[in-house]
């Protein structure tokens, strides 16, 4: 009742004096989240609301919307034991004319389809998850018959169900490596505006919505991928202008020292990769029937056979769910089933068949906890 009365009073004030609208908007961040409750209790109450009501909650006032967009909202939901894990799959339609993001729950049931991504259609872009939000970065697009690299960055907020544009990257690029480390997103290498190979690297800070150039790689690198372990950025695979063929070098960036170092125990031509816990799972182009598992603790690799299901020629893309690895087919083979690998299962029972399956041709996948 207090909340209803206060809203009615505000509405009356706005109608009598338009000059007060600006000051009232400015004061939105200084009023209580829920009148009569301490803010910490009010935030916990908002976190208990079912996820399906989040978009409506975001339209109530700026204070609610600001809280829902913050890292604190995810933290409170985690403390309340309400974090939900969702698969976001970029899928090509049956006719190959367009792509869309669909959201599946942990049972593989389709939850929704995201609003269309803003901007022109692109290839060679990168995706990352940051504070429960999906980031789609850069890429290569064709506009009026002319191709060019992009520096655009778009963010999808799963709570508010909407896209927004973030700060431009310093360097337009595509086919580059990207990963989140310690709450920051790194973009490394790739191809530039004129198709030249890049050694430049930059980092995104969500606190000030800004990309900052960092020390460049020792050599240009493209078609590579990145992941984060123990607060460091690892860049692997792809090709380099300083090597013949594919590069086995691993570039490691230490954010505390603001410097790169190099290892020589990488992998080549990786077609799929995913991080589970403290290990990296890869599949190389030359061997589509074995997982290469990297342990950064001792820089060692282990090979695990992949069971044959459907056609033995099918390649895979990876996803993760509930600390398990999902292997999605790259071909629409009728006899294919999504495979699930549980690294913590007892010997002999690591592999299972999953009912999770995209509605069209699978392109890429991320997991968001929110």
TIMAR-165194 format. One record per residue (C-alpha): x, y, z; chain; residue in three letters. Coordinates in steps of 0.25 Angstrom, whole numbers, plus 5000, padded with zeros to 4 digits. Layout:
BEGIN
NODE;X;Y;Z;A;ALA;
...
***
This chain:
BEGIN
NODE;5000;5000;5000;A;UNK;
NODE;5011;5010;5003;A;UNK;
NODE;5017;5007;4989;A;UNK;
NODE;5004;5009;4982;A;UNK;
NODE;5001;5022;4990;A;UNK;
NODE;5015;5027;4987;A;UNK;
NODE;5014;5024;4972;A;UNK;
NODE;5000;5032;4972;A;UNK;
NODE;5006;5044;4979;A;UNK;
NODE;5018;5044;4969;A;UNK;
NODE;5008;5044;4957;A;UNK;
NODE;5000;5055;4963;A;UNK;
NODE;5013;5063;4965;A;UNK;
NODE;5017;5061;4950;A;UNK;
NODE;5004;5065;4945;A;UNK;
NODE;5004;5078;4952;A;UNK;
NODE;5018;5083;4950;A;UNK;
NODE;5026;5078;4938;A;UNK;
NODE;5039;5085;4943;A;UNK;
NODE;5039;5075;4954;A;UNK;
NODE;5040;5063;4945;A;UNK;
NODE;5055;5064;4943;A;UNK;
NODE;5058;5066;4958;A;UNK;
NODE;5049;5054;4961;A;UNK;
NODE;5057;5045;4951;A;UNK;
NODE;5070;5049;4957;A;UNK;
NODE;5065;5046;4971;A;UNK;
NODE;5061;5032;4966;A;UNK;
NODE;5074;5026;4971;A;UNK;
NODE;5073;5033;4985;A;UNK;
NODE;5059;5027;4989;A;UNK;
NODE;5057;5014;4995;A;UNK;
NODE;5056;5001;4986;A;UNK;
NODE;5044;4997;4994;A;UNK;
NODE;5038;5008;5003;A;UNK;
NODE;5038;5003;5018;A;UNK;
NODE;5049;4993;5016;A;UNK;
NODE;5064;4994;5017;A;UNK;
NODE;5071;4993;5003;A;UNK;
NODE;5078;4980;5006;A;UNK;
NODE;5065;4973;5010;A;UNK;
NODE;5058;4980;4998;A;UNK;
NODE;5069;4975;4988;A;UNK;
NODE;5067;4961;4993;A;UNK;
NODE;5052;4962;4991;A;UNK;
NODE;5054;4966;4977;A;UNK;
NODE;5064;4954;4975;A;UNK;
NODE;5053;4945;4979;A;UNK;
NODE;5043;4949;4968;A;UNK;
NODE;5042;4938;4957;A;UNK;
NODE;5051;4940;4945;A;UNK;
NODE;5039;4942;4935;A;UNK;
NODE;5035;4955;4942;A;UNK;
NODE;5049;4961;4941;A;UNK;
NODE;5046;4969;4928;A;UNK;
NODE;5034;4975;4935;A;UNK;
NODE;5042;4978;4947;A;UNK;
NODE;5052;4986;4939;A;UNK;
NODE;5041;4996;4934;A;UNK;
NODE;5036;5000;4948;A;UNK;
NODE;5047;5010;4951;A;UNK;
NODE;5062;5013;4949;A;UNK;
NODE;5066;5009;4962;A;UNK;
NODE;5061;4995;4960;A;UNK;
NODE;5066;4994;4946;A;UNK;
NODE;5080;4999;4951;A;UNK;
NODE;5080;4988;4961;A;UNK;
NODE;5076;4977;4952;A;UNK;
NODE;5087;4981;4942;A;UNK;
NODE;5098;4981;4953;A;UNK;
NODE;5107;4969;4957;A;UNK;
NODE;5101;4970;4971;A;UNK;
NODE;5087;4965;4966;A;UNK;
NODE;5094;4952;4961;A;UNK;
NODE;5101;4951;4974;A;UNK;
NODE;5089;4953;4982;A;UNK;
NODE;5082;4942;4974;A;UNK;
NODE;5093;4933;4976;A;UNK;
NODE;5093;4935;4991;A;UNK;
NODE;5078;4932;4990;A;UNK;
NODE;5081;4919;4983;A;UNK;
NODE;5073;4924;4971;A;UNK;
NODE;5083;4925;4960;A;UNK;
NODE;5078;4917;4947;A;UNK;
NODE;5087;4912;4936;A;UNK;
NODE;5082;4914;4922;A;UNK;
NODE;5088;4910;4908;A;UNK;
NODE;5088;4921;4898;A;UNK;
NODE;5090;4914;4884;A;UNK;
NODE;5092;4922;4871;A;UNK;
NODE;5085;4914;4861;A;UNK;
NODE;5083;4915;4846;A;UNK;
NODE;5069;4913;4841;A;UNK;
NODE;5066;4901;4832;A;UNK;
NODE;5067;4909;4819;A;UNK;
NODE;5080;4915;4823;A;UNK;
NODE;5075;4929;4821;A;UNK;
NODE;5077;4934;4835;A;UNK;
NODE;5081;4931;4849;A;UNK;
NODE;5075;4934;4862;A;UNK;
NODE;5078;4932;4877;A;UNK;
NODE;5069;4921;4884;A;UNK;
NODE;5069;4919;4899;A;UNK;
NODE;5068;4905;4905;A;UNK;
NODE;5067;4901;4919;A;UNK;
NODE;5075;4890;4926;A;UNK;
NODE;5065;4879;4921;A;UNK;
NODE;5067;4884;4906;A;UNK;
NODE;5053;4890;4906;A;UNK;
NODE;5052;4903;4898;A;UNK;
NODE;5050;4915;4906;A;UNK;
NODE;5049;4926;4896;A;UNK;
NODE;5056;4933;4884;A;UNK;
NODE;5064;4945;4886;A;UNK;
NODE;5060;4958;4879;A;UNK;
NODE;5068;4959;4866;A;UNK;
NODE;5083;4964;4868;A;UNK;
NODE;5085;4979;4864;A;UNK;
NODE;5094;4983;4853;A;UNK;
NODE;5097;4976;4840;A;UNK;
NODE;5099;4961;4838;A;UNK;
NODE;5113;4957;4841;A;UNK;
NODE;5123;4946;4841;A;UNK;
NODE;5136;4944;4849;A;UNK;
NODE;5130;4951;4861;A;UNK;
NODE;5133;4946;4876;A;UNK;
NODE;5124;4944;4887;A;UNK;
NODE;5126;4944;4902;A;UNK;
NODE;5118;4944;4915;A;UNK;
NODE;5120;4955;4925;A;UNK;
NODE;5113;4957;4938;A;UNK;
NODE;5101;4949;4933;A;UNK;
NODE;5100;4956;4920;A;UNK;
NODE;5103;4952;4906;A;UNK;
NODE;5114;4960;4898;A;UNK;
NODE;5115;4959;4883;A;UNK;
NODE;5127;4966;4878;A;UNK;
NODE;5133;4971;4864;A;UNK;
NODE;5133;4962;4852;A;UNK;
NODE;5132;4963;4837;A;UNK;
NODE;5120;4969;4829;A;UNK;
NODE;5116;4972;4815;A;UNK;
NODE;5109;4985;4813;A;UNK;
NODE;5105;4989;4799;A;UNK;
NODE;5115;4979;4793;A;UNK;
NODE;5126;4984;4801;A;UNK;
NODE;5132;4976;4812;A;UNK;
NODE;5139;4981;4824;A;UNK;
NODE;5143;4978;4839;A;UNK;
NODE;5135;4984;4850;A;UNK;
NODE;5138;4989;4864;A;UNK;
NODE;5123;4989;4868;A;UNK;
NODE;5120;4982;4882;A;UNK;
NODE;5106;4978;4886;A;UNK;
NODE;5101;4973;4899;A;UNK;
NODE;5088;4965;4902;A;UNK;
NODE;5083;4966;4916;A;UNK;
NODE;5075;4953;4919;A;UNK;
NODE;5068;4960;4931;A;UNK;
NODE;5062;4971;4923;A;UNK;
NODE;5061;4963;4910;A;UNK;
NODE;5068;4974;4901;A;UNK;
NODE;5080;4977;4893;A;UNK;
NODE;5088;4990;4895;A;UNK;
NODE;5101;4996;4889;A;UNK;
NODE;5114;4996;4897;A;UNK;
NODE;5126;5004;4894;A;UNK;
NODE;5134;5002;4881;A;UNK;
NODE;5146;4994;4881;A;UNK;
NODE;5159;5001;4878;A;UNK;
NODE;5162;4992;4866;A;UNK;
NODE;5152;4986;4856;A;UNK;
NODE;5155;4972;4855;A;UNK;
NODE;5150;4958;4852;A;UNK;
NODE;5154;4943;4853;A;UNK;
NODE;5160;4947;4867;A;UNK;
NODE;5162;4941;4881;A;UNK;
NODE;5153;4946;4892;A;UNK;
NODE;5151;4942;4906;A;UNK;
NODE;5146;4947;4920;A;UNK;
NODE;5157;4947;4931;A;UNK;
NODE;5154;4953;4945;A;UNK;
NODE;5142;4961;4941;A;UNK;
NODE;5148;4967;4928;A;UNK;
NODE;5147;4963;4914;A;UNK;
NODE;5160;4962;4905;A;UNK;
NODE;5161;4962;4890;A;UNK;
NODE;5173;4958;4883;A;UNK;
NODE;5179;4957;4869;A;UNK;
NODE;5170;4953;4857;A;UNK;
NODE;5169;4961;4843;A;UNK;
NODE;5168;4976;4842;A;UNK;
NODE;5161;4986;4834;A;UNK;
NODE;5169;4983;4821;A;UNK;
NODE;5170;4968;4824;A;UNK;
NODE;5184;4969;4830;A;UNK;
NODE;5187;4960;4842;A;UNK;
NODE;5188;4966;4855;A;UNK;
NODE;5196;4965;4868;A;UNK;
NODE;5188;4976;4875;A;UNK;
NODE;5181;4973;4888;A;UNK;
NODE;5171;4980;4896;A;UNK;
NODE;5162;4979;4909;A;UNK;
NODE;5148;4983;4912;A;UNK;
NODE;5144;4988;4926;A;UNK;
NODE;5129;4988;4929;A;UNK;
NODE;5130;4998;4940;A;UNK;
NODE;5133;5009;4931;A;UNK;
NODE;5129;5003;4918;A;UNK;
NODE;5143;5005;4911;A;UNK;
NODE;5152;4997;4903;A;UNK;
NODE;5167;4999;4906;A;UNK;
NODE;5179;4995;4897;A;UNK;
NODE;5189;4986;4905;A;UNK;
NODE;5203;4980;4901;A;UNK;
NODE;5202;4974;4887;A;UNK;
NODE;5206;4959;4884;A;UNK;
NODE;5220;4956;4880;A;UNK;
NODE;5215;4952;4866;A;UNK;
NODE;5202;4954;4858;A;UNK;
NODE;5192;4943;4860;A;UNK;
NODE;5178;4939;4854;A;UNK;
NODE;5168;4928;4855;A;UNK;
NODE;5172;4926;4869;A;UNK;
NODE;5164;4924;4882;A;UNK;
NODE;5165;4929;4896;A;UNK;
NODE;5161;4924;4910;A;UNK;
NODE;5164;4928;4925;A;UNK;
NODE;5171;4920;4936;A;UNK;
NODE;5175;4925;4950;A;UNK;
NODE;5174;4940;4946;A;UNK;
NODE;5182;4938;4933;A;UNK;
NODE;5178;4939;4918;A;UNK;
NODE;5183;4927;4909;A;UNK;
NODE;5183;4929;4894;A;UNK;
NODE;5184;4916;4886;A;UNK;
NODE;5182;4910;4872;A;UNK;
NODE;5181;4918;4859;A;UNK;
NODE;5192;4922;4851;A;UNK;
NODE;5203;4932;4852;A;UNK;
NODE;5212;4939;4841;A;UNK;
NODE;5224;4935;4849;A;UNK;
NODE;5222;4920;4847;A;UNK;
NODE;5219;4910;4836;A;UNK;
NODE;5205;4905;4836;A;UNK;
NODE;5198;4905;4849;A;UNK;
NODE;5204;4910;4862;A;UNK;
NODE;5206;4901;4875;A;UNK;
NODE;5211;4913;4883;A;UNK;
NODE;5202;4917;4895;A;UNK;
NODE;5202;4932;4898;A;UNK;
NODE;5199;4935;4913;A;UNK;
NODE;5196;4949;4918;A;UNK;
NODE;5197;4952;4932;A;UNK;
NODE;5188;4964;4935;A;UNK;
NODE;5195;4967;4948;A;UNK;
NODE;5209;4969;4941;A;UNK;
NODE;5203;4974;4928;A;UNK;
NODE;5212;4965;4921;A;UNK;
NODE;5211;4953;4911;A;UNK;
NODE;5220;4940;4912;A;UNK;
NODE;5220;4928;4903;A;UNK;
NODE;5219;4913;4904;A;UNK;
NODE;5221;4902;4894;A;UNK;
NODE;5211;4892;4898;A;UNK;
NODE;5198;4896;4890;A;UNK;
NODE;5189;4890;4880;A;UNK;
NODE;5187;4893;4865;A;UNK;
NODE;5174;4895;4856;A;UNK;
NODE;5164;4894;4868;A;UNK;
NODE;5150;4893;4863;A;UNK;
NODE;5143;4893;4876;A;UNK;
NODE;5147;4897;4890;A;UNK;
NODE;5141;4899;4904;A;UNK;
NODE;5145;4901;4918;A;UNK;
NODE;5140;4892;4930;A;UNK;
NODE;5145;4895;4944;A;UNK;
NODE;5160;4896;4943;A;UNK;
NODE;5162;4889;4930;A;UNK;
NODE;5161;4892;4915;A;UNK;
NODE;5154;4883;4905;A;UNK;
NODE;5158;4883;4890;A;UNK;
NODE;5155;4876;4877;A;UNK;
NODE;5166;4877;4866;A;UNK;
NODE;5162;4877;4852;A;UNK;
NODE;5171;4865;4849;A;UNK;
NODE;5165;4856;4859;A;UNK;
NODE;5150;4858;4861;A;UNK;
NODE;5148;4845;4869;A;UNK;
NODE;5157;4849;4881;A;UNK;
NODE;5156;4860;4892;A;UNK;
NODE;5169;4867;4895;A;UNK;
NODE;5168;4871;4910;A;UNK;
NODE;5178;4882;4915;A;UNK;
NODE;5182;4883;4930;A;UNK;
NODE;5188;4897;4932;A;UNK;
NODE;5193;4893;4945;A;UNK;
NODE;5204;4884;4940;A;UNK;
NODE;5203;4888;4925;A;UNK;
NODE;5199;4874;4921;A;UNK;
NODE;5190;4868;4910;A;UNK;
NODE;5181;4856;4911;A;UNK;
NODE;5174;4849;4900;A;UNK;
NODE;5160;4843;4902;A;UNK;
NODE;5153;4835;4890;A;UNK;
NODE;5139;4840;4886;A;UNK;
NODE;5128;4829;4883;A;UNK;
NODE;5123;4828;4869;A;UNK;
NODE;5108;4832;4868;A;UNK;
NODE;5102;4834;4854;A;UNK;
NODE;5112;4837;4844;A;UNK;
NODE;5126;4836;4847;A;UNK;
NODE;5129;4848;4839;A;UNK;
NODE;5121;4857;4847;A;UNK;
NODE;5129;4869;4853;A;UNK;
NODE;5125;4876;4866;A;UNK;
NODE;5123;4889;4874;A;UNK;
NODE;5124;4889;4889;A;UNK;
NODE;5114;4895;4900;A;UNK;
NODE;5115;4893;4915;A;UNK;
NODE;5103;4891;4925;A;UNK;
NODE;5104;4887;4939;A;UNK;
NODE;5119;4884;4939;A;UNK;
NODE;5117;4875;4927;A;UNK;
NODE;5122;4876;4913;A;UNK;
NODE;5112;4876;4901;A;UNK;
NODE;5116;4871;4887;A;UNK;
NODE;5106;4877;4876;A;UNK;
NODE;5107;4872;4862;A;UNK;
NODE;5111;4881;4851;A;UNK;
NODE;5103;4873;4841;A;UNK;
NODE;5088;4870;4841;A;UNK;
NODE;5090;4855;4841;A;UNK;
NODE;5077;4848;4844;A;UNK;
NODE;5084;4837;4852;A;UNK;
NODE;5092;4847;4861;A;UNK;
NODE;5089;4850;4876;A;UNK;
NODE;5096;4861;4884;A;UNK;
NODE;5107;4855;4893;A;UNK;
NODE;5109;4858;4907;A;UNK;
NODE;5123;4856;4914;A;UNK;
NODE;5123;4856;4929;A;UNK;
NODE;5138;4857;4934;A;UNK;
NODE;5134;4854;4948;A;UNK;
NODE;5127;4841;4945;A;UNK;
NODE;5132;4828;4949;A;UNK;
NODE;5141;4821;4939;A;UNK;
NODE;5133;4815;4927;A;UNK;
NODE;5121;4824;4929;A;UNK;
NODE;5126;4837;4925;A;UNK;
NODE;5118;4837;4912;A;UNK;
NODE;5103;4839;4911;A;UNK;
NODE;5093;4843;4900;A;UNK;
NODE;5086;4856;4903;A;UNK;
NODE;5072;4860;4899;A;UNK;
NODE;5077;4875;4897;A;UNK;
NODE;5077;4878;4882;A;UNK;
NODE;5076;4892;4874;A;UNK;
NODE;5064;4894;4865;A;UNK;
NODE;5073;4896;4853;A;UNK;
NODE;5088;4896;4849;A;UNK;
NODE;5097;4899;4861;A;UNK;
NODE;5106;4910;4860;A;UNK;
NODE;5111;4914;4874;A;UNK;
NODE;5107;4913;4889;A;UNK;
NODE;5109;4920;4902;A;UNK;
NODE;5104;4917;4916;A;UNK;
NODE;5098;4928;4925;A;UNK;
NODE;5095;4927;4940;A;UNK;
NODE;5086;4938;4944;A;UNK;
***
